[in-house]
C-alpha cells in the first residue's frame, strides 16, 4: 500500500518533510509507507525507495523487536499514543545508533497507521557515558591516590631498614625481599601517576599520532615475527594538542594489550583517520576477546582480565583520553578479538 501524505494538505506535508525529527509511517506488519528527509539522513540513505522497500524491523536491532511489535499492537488496537522509549537502530552500513522513539496513531482516509517519530541521541548518550566515566575515574583516582600514599610510606621505610640489614648481614632471602618491595613500590608509583596525571607539569604541544604509533610499534618487533600487522594510517597531517609523554604511554599500553591478547599467531590492525573534527585511532586484535560482563570494568585500577595484570595500563589510557576531552569505546567478542576505538578532538585552527 502506498500512503499519500500530500493528500493531507501541503502545509502538513511540508511540516513533516522538513522536520528535524525523523518520521516514519508504518503499517500493521511494520511495513514502511512513508519517510521524511530527516529519516533518510538518519539511516544514511539517498532516496525514499531505499527505505520503503524494507520494513521497520530491518532497521531496528533484534533485541527490541518483541517489545516494538507489542507497542504497534497497542497503536492499532487501542489507538494509544505511546510513551517515549530509547532503542538501538541500524544504519544502512550496519552502524548501531541510539534513537529516542515516540509512536502514535496516524489517521488517513479511514485507515489507521503508526507514526514513528525518531530522534538520534547517539551523541547525547556518548556524552553522558563520558561524564559518568570521568566521575568514576575521578572518584577511583582520589581513593587510589590516598591508599597509595598511605601504603607507600611504610613500605619505603621497610625497604630502607632492609638495606641497612643487608649491609651488616648477607642472606639470599634479603635480596628477594628487596626485589619484591621494589616491585610493590613501582606499582604504587604507577598508581599515583595514573590517579593524578596532572602531576606531570607537561606542556601541551602538537602531537603527530601517526608518527607515535609507528614508533611504538617498533618496540614490539620481537613479537611481530608471529603476529601480522595491518597499518592504515590516513590523514597524518591532522595533529592533536596534548601531553606527549602521556599519549606515548597510552598508545604503548593499548599496543601492549593487543599483543598480549594474542597467544600465538594472529593479526593486529591499526587505523588512524580524521572525521568530524576528531582524530580516530582503532587498534584491533584477533586475540582471546573479553566477556561482555567484564567490558564495563575495564579502566578500573587493579581490574584486569589477565592472570598477572594490575589493570593500571588501561586505567592510564582512560585517564589520558578523558583528560584530553576524548572518547574511548571497546568492542569485543570472546574467541575473536577486541577493538579499542579512541577519538581525540582536533582544534579547528589546527
Secondary structure, 3 states (H helix, E strand, C coil): CCCCHHHHCHHHHHHHHCCCCEEEEECCCCEEEEECHHHHHHCCCCCHHHHHCCEHHHHECHHHHHHHHHHHHHHHHHCCCCCCEEEEEECCCCCEEEEEEEEEEEEECCEEEEEEEEEECHHHHHHHHHHHHHHHHHHHHHHHHHHHHHHHHHHHHHHHHHHHHHHHCCCHHHHHHHHHHHHHHHHHHHHHHHHCHHHCCCCCEEECHHHHHHHHHHHHCCHHHCEEEEEEECCCCCCEEECHHHHHHHHHHHHHHHHHHCCCCEEEEEEEEEECCEEEEEEEECCCCCCHHHHCCCCCCCCCCCCCCCCHHHHHHHHHHHHCCCEEEEEEECCCEEEEEEEEECCCCC
